[in-house]
Amino acid sequence: MDWNKEEIKQLKTLGNPDKIQSFLDSIDYNPNYECRSPRLVMKKRSAHCFEGALFAAAALQFIGYKPLIIDMKAVNDDDHVIAVFKENGRWGAVAKSNFTSLRYREPVYKSVRELIMSYFDFFFNTDGFKSLRSYSRPFDLTFFDSRNWATTDEDLEYIGDKIESLHHYPVATKGMISKLYIASDTMMKAGLLGSKPEGLFKPKK
């Protein structure tokens, strides 16, 4: 990747997945409908979920991991995109979200499905409706290296289109979904701790 000296200096401070997550937690949530590159995330110091996942993937690649992202589809809610990594055969994740419970996961999960299911009970909209329905396989962003996805000024919506088109695996049957309970008030408050109104899905009444 065509990182400049200042960017390399900053990326060197993010030497493990936990530090990458801490960086994402420290920057503002971008409420705008756009998809900026990791370079622009570093410059603007803000990111929404998708931009955060791309930044995390680029930062993970810088320290030797594959730049992998997973798309998580929802109903009556925003989809969520996470960057995933593997250590000693186990999966973990780094993510940007206004919901505190939809961010980092330690690399302790045996499979991608096990990792994704760790988000299920915490994936709800502002009415407490549990909304996660399916997920994609990990997508390797080196597929787009020829377009300099990490450092370009180009909008990266085309990456979103690509992961949207991938096969998605259901997380539950219709029967299971019909019996889901609304998230408790305590869970809602915990998930929204420190969050700002922008970027939060508000279902239509």
C-alpha positions as CSV (number, residue, x, y, z in Angstrom):
1,M,0.0,0.0,0.0
2,D,1.1,3.5,-0.8
3,W,1.3,4.9,2.8
4,N,3.2,8.1,3.4
5,K,5.8,8.5,6.2
6,E,3.3,10.1,8.6
7,E,0.7,7.4,8.1
8,I,3.3,4.7,8.5
9,K,4.4,6.3,11.8
10,Q,0.8,6.2,13.0
11,L,0.1,2.7,11.8
12,K,3.2,1.5,13.7
13,T,1.5,2.6,17.0
14,L,-1.3,0.2,16.2
15,G,0.7,-2.9,16.7
16,N,-2.1,-5.4,17.6
17,P,-5.8,-5.8,17.1
18,D,-6.7,-4.3,20.6
19,K,-4.8,-1.1,19.7
20,I,-6.6,-0.9,16.4
21,Q,-9.9,-1.2,18.3
22,S,-8.8,1.5,20.7
23,F,-8.1,3.8,17.8
24,L,-11.6,3.2,16.3
25,D,-13.1,3.8,19.7
26,S,-11.3,7.1,20.0
27,I,-12.5,8.7,16.8
28,D,-15.9,10.2,16.0
29,Y,-18.8,8.4,14.2
30,N,-19.2,9.5,10.7
31,P,-23.0,10.0,10.0
32,N,-22.6,10.8,6.3
33,Y,-23.6,8.4,3.5
34,E,-20.2,7.9,2.0
35,C,-17.4,5.4,2.1
36,R,-13.9,6.9,2.6
37,S,-10.7,5.0,2.4
38,P,-8.6,4.1,5.5
39,R,-6.2,6.9,4.6
40,L,-9.1,9.4,4.8
41,V,-10.3,7.9,8.0
42,M,-6.9,8.6,9.5
43,K,-7.0,12.1,8.2
44,K,-10.5,13.0,9.2
45,R,-10.5,10.9,12.4
46,S,-14.0,9.7,11.9
47,A,-15.6,6.6,10.5
48,H,-18.9,4.8,10.3
49,C,-19.2,1.0,10.6
50,F,-18.1,0.2,7.1
51,E,-15.3,2.7,7.0
52,G,-14.2,1.4,10.4
53,A,-14.1,-2.2,9.2
54,L,-12.0,-1.2,6.1
55,F,-9.6,0.8,8.3
56,A,-9.2,-2.1,10.7
57,A,-8.6,-4.5,7.8
58,A,-5.9,-2.2,6.4
59,A,-4.3,-1.7,9.9
60,L,-4.4,-5.5,10.4
61,Q,-2.8,-6.0,7.0
62,F,0.0,-3.6,8.0
63,I,0.9,-5.7,11.0
64,G,0.8,-9.0,9.0
65,Y,-2.8,-10.3,9.0
66,K,-5.0,-10.8,6.0
67,P,-7.3,-7.8,5.3
68,L,-10.6,-9.7,5.8
69,I,-14.1,-8.2,6.3
70,I,-17.5,-9.8,6.9
71,D,-20.9,-8.4,6.1
72,M,-23.7,-9.0,8.7
73,K,-27.2,-8.4,7.3
74,A,-30.1,-7.2,9.4
75,V,-33.8,-6.5,9.1
76,N,-35.4,-3.3,10.5
77,D,-31.8,-2.2,11.2
78,D,-28.5,-1.2,9.7
79,D,-26.2,-3.9,8.5
80,H,-22.9,-4.3,10.3
81,V,-19.4,-4.9,8.8
82,I,-16.5,-6.2,10.8
83,A,-12.8,-6.8,10.1
84,V,-11.9,-10.3,11.2
85,F,-8.5,-11.9,12.0
86,K,-7.2,-15.3,12.9
87,E,-4.7,-16.3,15.7
88,N,-3.7,-19.9,16.4
89,G,-6.7,-21.1,14.4
90,R,-9.2,-19.0,16.2
91,W,-11.2,-16.0,14.9
92,G,-11.5,-12.5,16.4
93,A,-12.9,-9.2,15.2
94,V,-12.4,-5.4,15.2
95,A,-15.3,-3.1,14.5
96,K,-16.6,0.4,14.7
97,S,-20.1,0.9,16.0
98,N,-22.2,3.2,18.1
99,F,-23.3,0.1,20.0
100,T,-20.6,-0.8,22.5
101,S,-21.6,-4.5,22.3
102,L,-20.9,-4.7,18.5
103,R,-17.2,-4.0,18.6
104,Y,-14.2,-6.1,19.5
105,R,-14.1,-9.8,19.8
106,E,-11.1,-11.7,21.2
107,P,-9.7,-14.5,18.9
108,V,-11.2,-17.4,20.8
109,Y,-13.9,-18.5,18.3
110,K,-13.4,-21.8,16.5
111,S,-15.4,-20.9,13.4
112,V,-16.7,-17.8,11.6
113,R,-20.2,-18.8,12.5
114,E,-19.3,-19.1,16.2
115,L,-17.8,-15.6,16.0
116,I,-20.9,-14.1,14.3
117,M,-23.2,-15.7,16.8
118,S,-21.4,-14.0,19.6
119,Y,-23.0,-10.8,18.3
120,F,-26.6,-12.1,18.0
121,D,-28.1,-11.2,21.4
122,F,-26.4,-7.7,21.2
123,F,-27.5,-6.9,17.6
124,F,-30.7,-4.9,18.1
125,N,-32.2,-1.6,16.9
126,T,-33.3,1.3,19.1
127,D,-36.6,-0.5,19.8
128,G,-34.8,-3.5,21.1
129,F,-35.7,-5.7,18.1
130,K,-33.1,-8.4,17.6
131,S,-32.2,-7.9,14.0
132,L,-29.2,-10.0,12.8
133,R,-30.3,-12.4,10.1
134,S,-27.3,-13.5,8.0
135,Y,-23.6,-13.1,7.4
136,S,-21.1,-13.4,4.5
137,R,-18.0,-15.5,4.4
138,P,-14.8,-13.5,5.0
139,F,-13.9,-11.3,2.0
140,D,-10.2,-10.7,1.3
141,L,-9.7,-7.1,0.3
142,T,-6.5,-7.8,-1.6
143,F,-9.0,-8.6,-4.4
144,F,-9.1,-4.8,-4.9
145,D,-5.4,-4.0,-4.4
146,S,-5.2,-2.8,-8.0
147,R,-7.6,0.0,-7.0
148,N,-5.4,1.0,-4.0
149,W,-8.5,0.7,-1.7
150,A,-6.6,1.6,1.5
151,T,-5.1,4.9,0.2
152,T,-7.3,6.1,-2.6
153,D,-9.4,9.3,-2.6
154,E,-12.1,7.3,-4.5
155,D,-15.4,6.4,-2.7
156,L,-15.3,2.7,-1.8
157,E,-19.0,2.0,-2.3
158,Y,-18.0,-0.6,-4.8
159,I,-16.6,-2.8,-2.0
160,G,-19.9,-2.5,-0.3
161,D,-21.6,-3.7,-3.5
162,K,-19.3,-6.6,-3.7
163,I,-19.8,-7.9,-0.2
164,E,-23.6,-7.4,-0.5
165,S,-23.5,-9.7,-3.5
166,L,-21.8,-12.6,-1.7
167,H,-23.7,-15.5,-0.4
168,H,-25.0,-14.9,3.1
169,Y,-25.6,-17.7,5.7
170,P,-28.7,-17.5,7.9
171,V,-28.2,-17.3,11.6
172,A,-31.6,-18.7,12.7
173,T,-34.7,-20.4,11.3
174,K,-38.0,-18.5,10.8
175,G,-39.4,-20.5,13.8
176,M,-36.6,-19.3,16.0
177,I,-36.9,-15.7,14.8
178,S,-40.7,-15.7,15.6
179,K,-39.9,-16.5,19.2
180,L,-37.2,-13.9,19.8
181,Y,-37.7,-11.5,22.8
182,I,-37.1,-7.8,22.8
183,A,-33.8,-6.7,24.4
184,S,-34.2,-5.7,28.0
185,D,-33.9,-2.1,29.1
186,T,-30.6,-3.0,30.9
187,M,-29.2,-4.5,27.7
188,M,-30.4,-1.4,25.7
189,K,-28.7,1.0,28.1
190,A,-25.5,-1.1,28.1
191,G,-25.4,-1.2,24.3
192,L,-26.0,2.5,23.9
193,L,-23.6,3.6,26.6
194,G,-21.7,6.7,25.4
195,S,-23.4,6.6,22.0
196,K,-24.4,9.6,20.0
197,P,-27.8,9.8,18.1
198,E,-26.2,10.0,14.7
199,G,-25.7,6.6,13.1
200,L,-28.3,4.8,15.1
201,F,-31.1,3.1,13.2
202,K,-34.5,4.4,14.0
203,P,-37.2,2.0,12.6
204,K,-40.2,3.5,10.8
205,K,-43.4,3.6,12.9
